Amino acid sequence: MERKLSVLILVYTILVVVSAISLYLLGERRVDVYVSLNILSYYVSYAIMRPSYTSRSIRLLNIVLFAVFTVIVSFRVYEVLTS
């Protein structure tokens, strides 16, 4: 289990660094884009490595991150529809 967790953290870190550098090079300045890509990176790395044990705190983290991601996406969709 310790090894899976280490690989999960490594995969997540690589995805975050690649996405942050890419956004920086593209000139992106909106914080919500960085946050939403961080959340997506977490879910991708979690889906790839899928730890066998999930505690109550991990479940709560998943719920909170999903709620934040939903709010960000909803706000962006609202901006597109009202413009």
TAQUI-V286551 format. One record per residue. RES is the residue in three letters. PSI is psi in whole degrees, 0 to 359 (NA if undefined). Layout:
res:RES psi:PSI
res:RES psi:PSI
//
This chain:
res:MET psi:322
res:GLU psi:320
res:ARG psi:318
res:LYS psi:320
res:LEU psi:320
res:SER psi:319
res:VAL psi:322
res:LEU psi:314
res:ILE psi:320
res:LEU psi:314
res:VAL psi:316
res:TYR psi:316
res:THR psi:316
res:ILE psi:315
res:LEU psi:320
res:VAL psi:316
res:VAL psi:315
res:VAL psi:316
res:SER psi:321
res:ALA psi:317
res:ILE psi:318
res:SER psi:314
res:LEU psi:321
res:TYR psi:316
res:LEU psi:332
res:LEU psi:350
res:GLY psi:21
res:GLU psi:133
res:ARG psi:353
res:ARG psi:128
res:VAL psi:324
res:ASP psi:331
res:VAL psi:317
res:TYR psi:317
res:VAL psi:314
res:SER psi:323
res:LEU psi:328
res:ASN psi:317
res:ILE psi:317
res:LEU psi:322
res:SER psi:320
res:TYR psi:313
res:TYR psi:324
res:VAL psi:313
res:SER psi:324
res:TYR psi:321
res:ALA psi:325
res:ILE psi:313
res:MET psi:341
res:ARG psi:86
res:PRO psi:144
res:SER psi:333
res:TYR psi:127
res:THR psi:125
res:SER psi:175
res:ARG psi:325
res:SER psi:325
res:ILE psi:320
res:ARG psi:319
res:LEU psi:319
res:LEU psi:315
res:ASN psi:319
res:ILE psi:315
res:VAL psi:315
res:LEU psi:320
res:PHE psi:320
res:ALA psi:317
res:VAL psi:315
res:PHE psi:319
res:THR psi:319
res:VAL psi:316
res:ILE psi:312
res:VAL psi:319
res:SER psi:319
res:PHE psi:317
res:ARG psi:319
res:VAL psi:318
res:TYR psi:317
res:GLU psi:319
res:VAL psi:318
res:LEU psi:332
res:THR psi:351
res:SER psi:NA
//
